[in-house]
Amino acid sequence: KYLTWAGVLNVKYTGFERLGKAGQLVISNHPSLLDVVLIFSQQYRFNCIVKKELLHNPTMTSPILSCGFLPNTESEELLLKTNEVLKEQPLLLFPEGTRTDWDGVIKFNRGATSLGLRSAKIITPIIIKMSPFNFKKGQPWYKIPSCRIQYELTVGEDIDPQEYLAQKPLPIASRLLNKDLENYFNTQTRI
């Protein structure tokens, strides 16, 4: 809210009232450093999978652990923990694994769709658009443009994982869902 008040950015939220259900895997593209902050400012009940490297950052370790967020260890233990989390909470995940490159092309890691097909009752996309690009990977956080940054965060239509699992076995269903989501996000994020 401070950044909006200070004139650094404007944010438009659409559909956020549909978030926050137990069993809901929320996936989003990740164009900027502020994505998590913007989402959590509207819906704070999420658990989240975070890069395990963030636990090596002294300023991030305590908040991550105190919130109960799950470090991405890419292990069977993570699958078990996410299954338990989704029984009681929604889970936020950025399937790109890192911020979107400057070219804007979104490429998801298939682990997110596999997790969604195994454990989620519903998968819900959040499309984040921003203009001009800022707070990007490799860009100093203090280099902001002279004009106000415009963000649009839009909750997309829910996806029933069972529709994919009814068509194909898990590995193939995961590939199909991943491809469909990449196409959806790449189409929706074009400005």
N, C-alpha and C positions, 0 to 999 in steps of 0.2 A: 504494500500500500504506500510505503514511503516513496518508492521509485515513481509511482503514478503521481502522487502529490507533488514531487519535485520536478515533474515534467520530463522525466527520462523515458517513460513508456506509457502506453495505453494498452489495456488488456480487455478483450471481449470474450466472455465465457458463454457457451451454448450447450445445454443438455446436462449440466453437472448434477442436476437433481436426480438423475438416473444412476448415479454412482453410489457405492458404499454398501453393497449387499455382500453377505457372506457367500463364498464360492465364486465370486466374480474376479476373473483375471482381467485386469485393465492393462492394455498395452498401448504404448505411445511412441511416436518418433521422438527424436532427441536433438533438435537443432541448436539448443543453447544451454549455457550453464544454469539458467534460471528455471528450466522446465519443471523440476521437482518442486521448487519453491512456489511456482505459480499454481501447480496442481494442488499441492497441500494447503495453499491459502484458501481454497474452496472446499476441499474434502480431505480432512486430516485423519480419517479412520483407517487409511491404508496401512498395510505392511508393505515392505518393499525389498526387492533383491538388489543388492549393491555390489559394485566391483570389490573383490576381496582386497585389492591393493589400497583401498581407502582406509583399511584398518591400520595401515602403516603410517598414516598421516595423523600426527598427535592431536590436531584440532578436530578431526572427524571421528576418531575411535570412540570417544565417550558418547557423543550423540547417537551414533549408529547402534552401539550396544544398548544404550538406555532406551531407545525406541523399539528394541527387539528386531531390528531389521536383519535380514539374512545375507551374509556374505556369499557371493557366487563362487562356491568351491568346485562346481561342476562335478559333484559327487552324488552317490546314492543317498547319502545323508541329507543333502539339500533337497532331493526329491521327496524324501520322507517328511522333512520339515515343512516344505511348501504344501504338501498334502494336508498336514495338520493345520497350518495357518488358514488355508482355504475353507476348512470346515467352519471357521469362526469369523473370518475377516475377508475383506477384499484384498487383493495383492496387486501392486503396481510394478510393472516391468517395462524396461526399455530394451526391446529385442535386438537393437543395433549393437548393444554392449558398450558403446561410446557415442559421443556426439556425432551427428551427421557431418560428413565432409562438406567443403565449400561448394562442391558441384550439386549438392542437394539430392543425390541419388541415395535412396534408402535401401539398405541390404540387411535383412534380419538374420540372426543366428537361429537355427532351427530348434534349439533347446527350448525356446519360449513356446513354440507351438506344440512341441511334444509335451511340455509341462501342462499346457492348457488342455490338451486332449486327455491326459491322464487324470487330472485333478480338478479342473474347473467345471462348475455348473454352467457358466456362461463366460464368453470372452467379449470384452467391450473395448473398441479402439477409441483413442483420443488423438485427434489430428491437431498438431501444433503448426501454425504458420507464423512467420515473423518477417517484418520488413522495416528497415533494411536488416540484412544479416548482421548479427553481433553476438558477443559472448560465445564465439565459436571455439572449437578445439584449436589450440595453438595461438589464439589471439589473447593478448593481455586484457584482463577484465576491466581495466581502467580506461581502455580506448573505446570510448562511446561515440557514436555519430553525432553530428551537429543537429540533426532532426530527431524528433521523438520516435522511438521504436514502437511499432504496432505489432501486437500479438493477437492471434485468434486461436482459442482452444475450443474445439468442437468435439463433443462426444458422438461417435458414430453408432450405427445400428448394432445391436447385440448379435453375436454369432453363437449358435448352439453347437458345441463340440460333437454332439452325438450325430449330427447330420454328416460330418466328415467320417466318423468312425463307422457309420452304417454303410458307407460306400467302399471303404478299403481298410486293410489292416493298419495298425498304428504307424509303422514307419512310412508307409506310402501316404496315409492320411495326413501325417505331419508335413511331408513335403508339399502336398497339395495345398494345405492351409497356409503354409509359409509363403508359397508362391502367390496365392490369392491375396494375402495380406500385403505382401510387397507391392503388388500391382495396385491395390487399393490405396495404400499410403502414397506411392509415387504419383498416382493420378490426383489424389486429393490435395497434396502439398504444393502442386504447381501454382505459382502465382501469376 
